[in-house]
Amino acid sequence: MELLKRRGAEVSYHDPFVPVIKPTREHPQWAGTRSVAWSRETVAAFDCVLIATAHACVDYRQLAEWASLIVDTRNAMPFAVGSPRYVKA
């Protein structure tokens, strides 16, 4: 998240297990940042979705429908290979 932010990106996250980022010495600037809602409207508002951690409870088929571009670093969406909106990283 920090690398993207330094390059000018507006960064948010969704994690069902981390509703709010707690303070840490390594990343104090993220303390209090809240996980965004899982909804069509929220996901569709982003230019790109990056999957950095794969959770079994996330509906990746919904994500495939809602997102304009997905970069998958965890092979969470093998069914999406070949889609022009999907990049396996």
N, C-alpha and C positions, 0 to 999 in steps of 0.2 A: 504494500500500500504506500509505503514511504517513497519508493522509487517512482511510482506513477505520479504521486503528488508533487514530487520535486520537478517532474517534467511537465507540470501544468495541468494534470488531470484532476477532475473533481472526483473524489473517491468516496464510495459508500460500501457497505457490506451487508450480507444477509447470512446469519448463522443461527440456526435454531437452538444451539447450545451456548451461545455467547450473546445474550440480549444487549449487554452493555460492556464495553471494554473497561476493565479495571486498570487503575494506575500501575505502571511499572517503571522501574528506573531506566530501562532501555528505550521505552517509547512513551514518555509522559504526555506527548502531544495528542495521543489518541484516547486518553482517559475520558470517560463519559460519553464516547461516541456510541450511538445506539444502532443496533441492527435494523435495517429497513424491513418493511412489511413484505410478505410474500403475496403479491397480487399481480394480476395482469397489468394494471395501471402502473405500478411501481417498476416492474421489470421492463415494460415497454418504454419507459421514460429514459432509460440508459442507452448510450451509444453502443456499449459493449459490456458483456458479462464475462468475467474471468472466473473459472472454477479453480480455486486454489486448494480446496479440501472437499472431498466427496463424502457426502452424508447419505446413508441409505434412506433417511426419512424425507429427502428432497425429491420432489416429483420432476425429474429431468425431462419427461415428455411435455409437461406444461412449459418448462423453460424453453424447450425447442419451439413451441408454438408462440411464446410471448416475446422472446428476445430478438433484436435485429441482428446481433452478432454475438457468437459465443466462442471464447478461447478456452479450451478444455485441457488443463495441465495434469489431470488425474484419470483420463480415460473413463470418465463417468458417463459418457454418452456415446458408446460405440455404435448405437443405432443411427446416429446422426451423420456418420462419415459419408461424405459425398454431397452433403447439403452445402449450398453456397454461403450459408450463414454460420457455418461451423468450421472451426480451426482446431485440429488436434495438435497440441504443443508438447 
